[in-house]
Each structure stands twice: as structure tokens, then as C-alpha cells.
Amino acid sequence: MGVHEGLAAKVGGPVFEPGDEGYDDERTGFQTADPHRPGVIVGAVGAEDVRAAVEYAAARGLPVAVQNTGHGLPLAAAGGLLISTRRMTGLRIDPEARTAWIEAGVRWGQVIPEAAEHGLAPLSGSSPGVGAVSYVLGGGAGLLTRRYGYAADHVRVIEVVTADGRLRRVTPGSELFWALLGGRANFGVVTGLEIGLVPVTRLYGGGLYFDTEHVADVLEAWRAWSATVPDEMTSSIALMPVPDVPAFPEPLRGRHVAHVRIAYLGDDGERLIAPLRAVAPRLIDTVGEMPYTESGTIHNEPPVPMAYHATNFAFGELGGETTRELLDLVGPGAPDTAIVEIRQLGGAMARRPSVPNAVGNRDAEYVVGVLSRLGPGAAEGVAVLHGRVADALEKKSSGRLLNFLFGANATPEQVRASYEPEVYRRLAALKAEYDPSNLFRLNHNIPPAARPARTAEGRRGE
Ligand SMILES: Cc1cc2nc3c(=O)[nH]c(=O)nc-3n(C[C@H](O)[C@H](O)[C@H](O)COP(=O)(O)OP(=O)(O)OC[C@H]3O[C@@H](n4cnc5c(N)ncnc54)[C@H](O)[C@@H]3O)c2cc1C
């Protein structure tokens, strides 16, 4: 007999406790390093399940975590109640209004083809497997966002269950709307979002893969080139030691490659990327015209769950000395290597949106991610390596990007560094109002400010 037996009668979806069949599958997602270990899981099938689960947890003082795909697993729940949203896959496109209503369990891979049927695209990211709602709430730096702005800047309506167990519909102008877009799970469990779509069906995109001996030259060429391109160009570069196993294409196996990723919305793409192609011969070159429905092939990220340690550093400017330091630390030939990914931000992402939100570090022009896979017994060595990287990069970095803070190594300092100080202070003050007991703390947590800074305007968040 389970501890939470009464909960099953309150919700329509399944309830799992440790030892139940399905418990392990439900708590585990893409990041397998340190999965949630909740006391109970609600497999929510709709907004009312989420509301009932939050009410149940609040009444018992159980902290609440929420998970869709596990791509962004922050602090793992040890105890508490986990709301699993993966069954909430409702999706409605309104072609006239150019909007989509997406439920909490929807992944980008579901939205992209449905939007394409109407000549539209969402401001999705590199991987179709990522959950759309959390990506948007964390900002959402995608393949089209240098042209159109952060995905969060295109949200019209948010439906959310707050710590008091109320299901609310929040719209631009409310402080809860401002806080959720950037403050994410700290302010409630979002059950659905209305997002704007953009009129994009095709792009010029793909990947340029270069061999080990060209990595330094390609990195330097991309760094200099990226500073000159228009906002219609979104690109990134990954430096990757590729395992010598059949899961990877033959030309890449066993090499430390540079992979330049291109997503361009103009018609002169060939000319624009010519300087990159001129650096060296490519092991693989997939750049060309493609429908947006194939945009997941640009980064070509692995869809299979894995254990990894990753962190990120945002930069206002990316100097050659920083990239050279990265190469020395974890590039080809370094004693310990890691996957390095540098994405160009800026463009429309750096501009203030017409409806303000709490997305942090908008001024960042680049984000550098460093990722190590975790094999058995590797955690300690990886932590030391990432400590060395942090020592080198932190002092030059302008902060962090919330969406790229992964796993238990996302510390409270890194969460704070994901926002400008005044934004963080305002979020902490609003947290004290909307979630004073920090019911939603098993996340990239913003603890409530000591004293709520209530303004004379009164509560406007409904
Ligand atoms: C391979 C890969 C590619 C990525 N590409 C991009 C990219 O191109 N651009 C970009 O910006 N980010 C990218 N990300 C980061 C990604 O957007 C975040 O990790 C995001 O949080 C993942 O959401 P999820 O639902 O898939 O993951 P989950 O791990 O299920 O969710 C992450 C966290 O979000 C919060 N959350 C989830 N659902 C809700 C909800 N309904 N209400 C409130 N809070 C919620 C919870 O705190 C949860 O722990 C990528 C990540 C990976 C691993």
C-alpha cells in the first residue's frame, strides 16, 4: 500500500511511487546522470491533474518538481512530488492568427511538421526532442532567433498552476507573465502556452565538418566571420572528439572534428558561407536549401538519453584569446578533451521585446558550452576538468544562459548569473509573493527574497 494512496483518486493520470512498475521510466529522461528520485510521481493528463497535484503537495509541504523530456534536468528531486507532463501533448495551430497552443508535454518535433502544413514555423532550437514549453520559458535561443528574437518574446498567453493550487491564465502586462518568461519553474507549473509562429518554410542550412588538423583554423575563421554576418544568419560551431564507433558517419569516426552549423534565411547563403568553405576541405558538407521540417539535421544532436556534465558561459565579445584558451584546455591534442559548442546569439535576441520579460543576459553575443559525457567512474575527473575550464572562462564571461545550465552542477551562483542583478532581485521579490514557502524549489531555483517588495499597485498577476 502506497504512502500517497489518496492521490490517485484526485487525478486522472497514473500515480507512481518508488518500487511501482513504471516509476523508473517516468522519472528518467534524456539526462541520465542524476535522475529525479521523487517520493511520488503524477503522470498528469491535463491541467486539472497538475492543479490537483500541486494542491496535494502544498497541503503536505512536499516540494514540487516538473519534468517533460529531461533534457534540462536541474537539481534532481530527492523526495517530493514530480509532475510528469509527457502525456500532455495537445497542440492546436491557428493559421490565421499565426499562433500555436502547446501543452506542457509537447516537443518541438511535434510542432514543426504541423506548423509547416500552414507555411509556418516555431522559433524552435537545435533539437526536435527538446520540450517546447520549458525551452520557451527559459528564453529559447533557436535556429531563427537572431532574426526574430527569443522564443519567449513571442508568447501570447500562459496557463499556469501557482503554489496556491490555482490554475491561472496570464497575459502580457501581468507581473507573473513577466516572471515566468525567464524565471521558468520557480513560479509554477505551466500547463500550456500560446506562442507566435513565423512565416518560414525553407532555409539555407546544414553542417560543415572539418578534420582535426583544421580545427584551430576553422574556429578562428568562424569567430571572425560570425561578427560580420546579418541577423538572418544563425550559426554555431562544435568541436567534438568523435568516438570510433559505427553510430557515427564513417568520415568522422575517431577524429576530433569542427562542425559548423548554418541556418540562414536569405537567398545568398552560398556566397555568405564561401569564406568558411574556403578554410579547408570538408569531411562532410550538408549545407544547402532545406525545408524547415529538416532543421533538426543541422546540429544533428543524438536523440538517445545519455549521462553528461555540461556548463556554459556567455560572452559579450568572443576574443581569439578565449577560443585559443579553450583549444589548449580541451581541444584536439589536449590531455583531456571535451565537446565545445559556441553559439552566436545577438541580433534580434539582444533587442528589448515589445512586451518585457525576465529572460536574462540579453546582451550576450555568444554562449560557450562545454560538455563531457560521463562514463562509469568518470565524474571526478570531469569535475576537475570543468573546474579548470571555469577558472579560465568565468572571469571573462558576462554570465550564464539558463537554458544551457544542466544537471546538478548548475549551482545557485550560476542561476543568479543567468540574470542581470536587477532582474534577479525582482524575480526573488516576486517569488516571495507567489511562492513564499519555495514549494517550487527542485529547479534552477531563485529563493524567495527575505521581505516581499509589494508595490502600491497591488497584485496584477492574474
Ligand atoms: C540536446 C539539447 C539541445 C538543446 N538545444 C537548445 C537550443 O537550441 N536552444 C535553447 O534555448 N535551449 C536548448 N536546449 C536547452 C533546453 O531548452 C532546456 O534544457 C529545456 O529546459 C529543456 O526542456 P525539456 O522540457 O526538454 O526538459 P526537462 O528536463 O523536462 O525540463 C527542464 C526543466 O524545465 C522546467 N520545466 C519543465 N516543464 C515545465 C513546465 N511545464 N512548467 C514550468 N517549468 C517546467 C523544470 O524545472 C524542468 O526541470 C537544449 C538541450 C539539449 C539537451
The ligand as an SDF file (V2000), in Angstrom:
LIG
                    3D

 53 58  0  0  0  0  0  0  0  0999 V2000
   20.4050   18.2770  -26.9960 C   0  0  0  0  0  0  0  0  0  0  0  0
   19.9030   19.5880  -26.4710 C   0  0  0  0  0  0  0  0  0  0  0  0
   19.6770   20.6510  -27.3470 C   0  0  0  0  0  0  0  0  0  0  0  0
   19.2190   21.8730  -26.8840 C   0  0  0  0  0  0  0  0  0  0  0  0
   19.0450   22.9180  -27.7530 N   0  0  0  0  0  0  0  0  0  0  0  0
   18.6380   24.1170  -27.2900 C   0  0  0  0  0  0  0  0  0  0  0  0
   18.5080   25.2350  -28.1660 C   0  0  0  0  0  0  0  0  0  0  0  0
   18.7450   25.1500  -29.3510 O   0  0  0  0  0  0  0  0  0  0  0  0
   18.1270   26.4320  -27.6310 N   0  0  0  0  0  0  0  0  0  0  0  0
   17.8250   26.5770  -26.3110 C   0  0  0  0  0  0  0  0  0  0  0  0
   17.4430   27.6760  -25.8820 O   0  0  0  0  0  0  0  0  0  0  0  0
   17.9230   25.5220  -25.4580 N   0  0  0  0  0  0  0  0  0  0  0  0
   18.3460   24.3260  -25.9160 C   0  0  0  0  0  0  0  0  0  0  0  0
   18.4920   23.2830  -25.0520 N   0  0  0  0  0  0  0  0  0  0  0  0
   18.1780   23.5030  -23.6520 C   0  0  0  0  0  0  0  0  0  0  0  0
   16.6900   23.2470  -23.3870 C   0  0  0  0  0  0  0  0  0  0  0  0
   15.9000   24.2600  -23.9620 O   0  0  0  0  0  0  0  0  0  0  0  0
   16.4400   23.2420  -21.8810 C   0  0  0  0  0  0  0  0  0  0  0  0
   17.2490   22.2760  -21.2870 O   0  0  0  0  0  0  0  0  0  0  0  0
   14.9800   22.9770  -21.5570 C   0  0  0  0  0  0  0  0  0  0  0  0
   14.7820   23.2000  -20.1720 O   0  0  0  0  0  0  0  0  0  0  0  0
   14.5790   21.5630  -21.8700 C   0  0  0  0  0  0  0  0  0  0  0  0
   13.2150   21.3910  -21.6240 O   0  0  0  0  0  0  0  0  0  0  0  0
   12.6080   19.9210  -21.5350 P   0  0  0  0  0  0  0  0  0  0  0  0
   11.1920   20.0210  -21.2120 O   0  0  0  0  0  0  0  0  0  0  0  0
   13.0060   19.2010  -22.7670 O   0  0  0  0  0  0  0  0  0  0  0  0
   13.4560   19.2990  -20.3410 O   0  0  0  0  0  0  0  0  0  0  0  0
   13.0400   18.9210  -18.8440 P   0  0  0  0  0  0  0  0  0  0  0  0
   14.2990   18.4050  -18.2380 O   0  0  0  0  0  0  0  0  0  0  0  0
   11.8680   18.0420  -18.8280 O   0  0  0  0  0  0  0  0  0  0  0  0
   12.6910   20.3070  -18.1800 O   0  0  0  0  0  0  0  0  0  0  0  0
   13.7230   21.1330  -17.7060 C   0  0  0  0  0  0  0  0  0  0  0  0
   13.2250   21.9570  -16.5530 C   0  0  0  0  0  0  0  0  0  0  0  0
   12.3050   22.9090  -17.0270 O   0  0  0  0  0  0  0  0  0  0  0  0
   11.3110   23.1290  -16.0590 C   0  0  0  0  0  0  0  0  0  0  0  0
   10.0100   22.7720  -16.6440 N   0  0  0  0  0  0  0  0  0  0  0  0
    9.7270   21.7390  -17.4650 C   0  0  0  0  0  0  0  0  0  0  0  0
    8.4320   21.7490  -17.7910 N   0  0  0  0  0  0  0  0  0  0  0  0
    7.8760   22.7990  -17.1500 C   0  0  0  0  0  0  0  0  0  0  0  0
    6.5640   23.3170  -17.0700 C   0  0  0  0  0  0  0  0  0  0  0  0
    5.5460   22.7460  -17.7080 N   0  0  0  0  0  0  0  0  0  0  0  0
    6.3400   24.4130  -16.3030 N   0  0  0  0  0  0  0  0  0  0  0  0
    7.3500   25.0070  -15.6300 C   0  0  0  0  0  0  0  0  0  0  0  0
    8.6200   24.5360  -15.6720 N   0  0  0  0  0  0  0  0  0  0  0  0
    8.8850   23.4520  -16.4210 C   0  0  0  0  0  0  0  0  0  0  0  0
   11.6320   22.2450  -14.8700 C   0  0  0  0  0  0  0  0  0  0  0  0
   12.3930   22.9470  -13.9120 O   0  0  0  0  0  0  0  0  0  0  0  0
   12.4630   21.1670  -15.5020 C   0  0  0  0  0  0  0  0  0  0  0  0
   13.3360   20.5510  -14.5960 O   0  0  0  0  0  0  0  0  0  0  0  0
   18.9660   22.0450  -25.4950 C   0  0  0  0  0  0  0  0  0  0  0  0
   19.1900   20.9880  -24.6040 C   0  0  0  0  0  0  0  0  0  0  0  0
   19.6640   19.7700  -25.0840 C   0  0  0  0  0  0  0  0  0  0  0  0
   19.9400   18.6720  -24.0990 C   0  0  0  0  0  0  0  0  0  0  0  0
  1  2  1  0
  2  3  1  0
  2 52  2  0
  3  4  2  0
  4  5  1  0
  4 50  1  0
  5  6  2  0
  6  7  1  0
  6 13  1  0
  7  8  2  0
  7  9  1  0
  9 10  1  0
 10 11  2  0
 10 12  1  0
 12 13  2  0
 13 14  1  0
 14 15  1  0
 14 50  1  0
 15 16  1  0
 16 17  1  0
 16 18  1  0
 18 19  1  0
 18 20  1  0
 20 21  1  0
 20 22  1  0
 22 23  1  0
 23 24  1  0
 24 25  2  0
 24 26  1  0
 24 27  1  0
 27 28  1  0
 28 29  2  0
 28 30  1  0
 28 31  1  0
 31 32  1  0
 32 33  1  0
 33 34  1  0
 33 48  1  0
 34 35  1  0
 35 36  1  0
 35 46  1  0
 36 37  1  0
 36 45  1  0
 37 38  2  0
 38 39  1  0
 39 40  1  0
 39 45  2  0
 40 41  1  0
 40 42  2  0
 42 43  1  0
 43 44  2  0
 44 45  1  0
 46 47  1  0
 46 48  1  0
 48 49  1  0
 50 51  2  0
 51 52  1  0
 52 53  1  0
M  END
$$$$
